[in-house]
Amino acid sequence: MDNNIEELHKLIIEAGRSGDATKLNISETSDYHQLATELLRHPLPAGKENRCDFLKGLVLLENGLRLGSTSPFCNFMKRLDLYTDAELMDWIFANRNNPYIPFGSFRPPLEVRSYSQYLEYNKKHQEHREKMIGLDMERSRVAKGEKEKIREEHAARKKENDEKRKRNNNEN
């Protein structure tokens, strides 16, 4: 592996361990995106502790950049697959400034500061979503019933009007 990549891994891991990402000296979003693209082309650090500290270093680095949905963090998280490490997830939730971290498209609010809070938030979010789907289905059922009633009324009026025309034609 390229020595520069190994050195970057060490710097990011050290940032995660120390809680200070200033040594990384990255203040521009474009610089970080280039760095992330290059890092993702190579094997990521070995060993669970190094991988956890690597992700922590990335969270700290991103906190100063305000990336939002363009954050490459989720690509690293997916590659390292550490979603089940409750301690790491707690740390990420407690230290993130970007609601898109750690999952990308699903954004638990920044008020969610631990993995257990995330699980509770996600449960409530899912329950609310299911409730809204149920309400939508009920509205749809009612609307279909009303539409059918209108269709029947229209058919009855048409039949009545046809009969009136027929009587009028027979009288003339």
C-alpha positions in Angstrom: 0.0 0.0 0.0 1.1 3.5 -0.7 3.1 5.2 2.1 1.0 8.3 1.8 -2.2 6.3 2.4 -0.7 4.5 5.4 0.3 7.9 6.8 -3.2 9.3 6.3 -4.6 6.2 8.0 -2.3 6.9 11.0 -3.2 10.5 11.2 -7.0 9.8 11.0 -6.7 7.0 13.6 -4.7 9.3 15.9 -7.4 12.0 15.5 -10.0 9.5 16.5 -8.0 8.4 19.6 -7.1 11.9 20.7 -10.4 13.6 19.8 -8.5 16.3 17.8 -8.6 16.4 14.0 -6.7 19.6 13.5 -3.4 17.8 12.6 -5.2 16.6 9.5 -5.2 20.2 8.3 -8.2 19.8 5.9 -10.5 22.8 5.9 -11.9 22.6 2.4 -14.8 20.3 1.4 -13.3 19.6 -2.0 -9.9 18.5 -0.4 -11.8 16.1 1.9 -13.8 14.6 -1.0 -10.5 14.0 -2.9 -8.9 12.5 0.1 -11.9 10.2 0.8 -12.0 9.1 -2.9 -8.3 8.2 -2.7 -8.7 6.4 0.7 -11.6 4.4 -0.6 -9.5 3.1 -3.5 -7.2 1.3 -1.0 -7.6 -1.2 1.8 -8.8 0.5 5.0 -7.0 0.0 8.3 -6.9 -3.4 9.8 -8.0 -4.3 13.3 -11.3 -3.4 14.9 -9.8 -0.8 17.3 -8.0 1.0 14.4 -11.1 0.9 12.3 -13.2 2.4 15.1 -10.7 5.1 15.7 -10.4 5.7 12.0 -14.2 6.3 11.8 -14.1 8.6 14.9 -11.3 10.6 13.2 -13.5 11.0 10.1 -16.4 12.2 12.2 -14.2 14.8 13.9 -12.8 15.9 10.5 -16.2 16.2 9.0 -17.6 18.2 11.9 -15.5 21.1 10.7 -16.6 20.8 7.1 -20.4 20.8 7.3 -20.9 18.3 4.5 -24.6 17.3 4.9 -25.8 14.7 2.4 -22.5 14.8 0.4 -20.6 13.2 3.3 -18.4 10.3 2.2 -18.4 9.0 5.8 -21.2 6.6 5.0 -19.1 4.9 2.3 -16.4 4.2 4.9 -19.0 3.0 7.4 -20.5 0.6 4.9 -17.0 -0.7 3.9 -16.0 -1.3 7.5 -19.5 -2.6 8.5 -19.3 -1.6 12.2 -23.0 -0.8 12.6 -23.3 -3.5 15.3 -20.6 -2.0 17.5 -22.9 -0.2 20.1 -20.0 1.6 21.8 -18.8 3.1 18.4 -22.3 3.9 17.4 -22.9 5.7 20.7 -19.7 7.7 20.1 -20.7 8.6 16.6 -24.1 9.8 17.6 -22.7 11.8 20.5 -20.1 13.5 18.4 -21.6 14.0 15.0 -22.7 17.4 13.7 -24.2 16.0 10.5 -27.6 14.3 10.6 -26.7 12.2 7.6 -24.0 10.4 9.7 -23.8 7.4 10.1 -26.5 6.1 7.7 -26.5 8.5 4.8 -30.0 8.8 3.4 -31.9 8.2 6.7 -31.3 11.3 8.9 -32.1 10.9 12.5 -32.1 14.4 14.0 -29.0 15.7 15.8 -30.9 15.4 19.1 -30.4 11.7 18.8 -27.2 11.3 20.7 -26.8 7.6 21.3 -27.5 4.3 19.5 -30.3 3.4 22.0 -31.9 6.8 21.3 -31.6 6.1 17.6 -33.3 2.7 18.0 -36.1 4.4 20.0 -36.4 7.2 17.4 -36.4 4.7 14.5 -39.1 2.6 16.3 -41.3 5.7 16.7 -40.6 6.9 13.2 -41.6 3.5 11.8 -44.8 3.4 14.0 -45.7 6.9 12.8 -45.0 5.9 9.2 -47.2 2.8 9.5 -50.0 4.9 11.1 -49.7 7.4 8.2 -49.9 4.5 5.7 -53.0 3.2 7.5 -54.6 6.6 7.3 -53.8 7.0 3.6 -55.3 3.5 3.0 -58.4 4.5 4.9 -58.7 7.8 2.9 -58.3 5.9 -0.3 -61.0 3.4 0.7 -63.4 6.2 1.6 -62.6 8.1 -1.6 -63.2 4.9 -3.7 -66.5 4.5 -1.9 -67.5 8.1 -2.6 -66.4 7.7 -6.3 -68.5 4.6 -6.6 -71.5 6.3 -5.1 -71.1 9.2 -7.5 -70.8 6.8 -10.4 -74.0 5.0 -9.3 -75.8 8.3 -9.0 -74.6 9.4 -12.4 -75.7 6.1 -13.9 -79.2 6.5 -12.3 -79.6 10.0 -13.6 -78.4 9.0 -17.1 -81.0 6.1 -17.0 -83.7 8.5 -15.9 -82.8 11.1 -18.5 -82.7 8.4 -21.2 -86.2 7.2 -20.2 -87.5 10.8 -20.2 -86.1 11.3 -23.8 -87.6 8.1 -24.9 -91.0 9.1 -23.5 -90.7 12.5 -25.1 -89.8 11.0 -28.4 -92.8 8.5 -28.2 -95.2 11.4 -27.4 -94.0 13.4 -30.4 
